[in-house]
Amino acid sequence: MQLLWGAFVAFIGYLFQFFFQYLTRRFALVAVYISLFFTMTLGYIAAIHSLIAGLSIYMPSSVVMAATWFLPSNSISLLTIYFTAHTIRWVFNRNLVAAAMAANVPPGKGAAW
């Protein structure tokens, strides 16, 4: 009975070891993807802010004054959100294409399309 119990405990230990080794590798990969996503998103937002701020330097003051009549005060944030959403969608589409290529699915012949 002791031998059977020892084999059972060893088998359960092996299953936990295999599961946690796989989980640790996946967790590290997901952490890299998340940090890369946040870094690229913050860089993108900073680039949009600097481009809009640089554009306002070269615009005549009368154009800036007229723009305040119909543009909201948070237009920079709104434009950043809009272009970030388009960039995220583009990256998502690229990931779908890469996943289809990895799965050897011809273009237009999958659930992802």
N, C-alpha and C positions, 0 to 999 in steps of 0.2 A: 504494500500500500504506500509506503514511504517513497519507493522508487517511482511509482505512478504519479504521486503528488509532486515530486521533484521535477519530473518531466513536464508536467502541466505548468508549473511555475516557470520553468525555463522557456517553454513555448510562449507563454504570455509575455515574459520579459523580452523575448526576441521580437514579438509583434509590436510591443511598445517602442523598442529600439528602432525598428524599421520605420514605424509611423513617425516618430519624432525626428529621425534623420531626414526623412522626406519633407516634413513640415518645416524644419529649420532651413533647409535649402530654399524652399518655396517662399518662406517668410523673408529671407534675405533678398531674394529676387524682387518680391513685391515692394519691399522697402526701398530698393534702388529705383524702381519705376516711379514710385510716389515722390521721392525726393527729386528725381529728374523732372517730373511733371511740374512740381511746384517751382523749381528753379527756372525752368523755361517759361512758365507763366509769369513769374515776377519779372523776369528779364523782358518779356514781351510788354508787360504793362509799363515798365520803366521806359522802354523805347518809344511807346506811343505817347507817353506824357512828354518826353523830351522833344519828340517831333512836333507835337502841337504847340509846346512852349516856344520852340524855335521858329515855327511858322508865325506866331503872334508877334515876334520881333520885327519881321519884315513887312507886316501888313500896315497900311496907313491907319492913322488913328481914327479917321472918319469911318473906315470899314469896320474897325473893332467896335466903335460906338454903335454903328448900325446893326452889327451882329448881336449886340446885347439886347436889342429890341425884340428879336424873335428866337434867339437861342437861349436855352435854360442855363443857369449858372453851373450846373453839373454836366455840361455837355462833354467835357473831357472824360469823365467817368462813364457816361453813356456810350461814347464811341469806343472806349476801351473794352467795355463789356460786349459790345456788338462784334468787334473784330476778334476778341478772344473766343467768343462762341463759334465764329466761323473757322478759326484756327483749330479749335478742339474738334470740330466736325471733320475738317480736312485730315487731321491726324487719325481720327477714328476710321475714316474711309481707307486711309493708307494701311492701317492695321488689318482691316477686313481683307484687303488685297493680299497682304503678306500672309494672313492665315489661310486664304484660299490657295495661294501658291504652295504653302507648306503642306496643305492637305491634298495637293494635286487636283484641285477642282477647277475645271475650265471656267473662264469668265462668263458670268451670266447664268451659271448652272448650280446655284447653291442657295441655301436659305438666307445667307448673309447678303444676297444681292436683291 
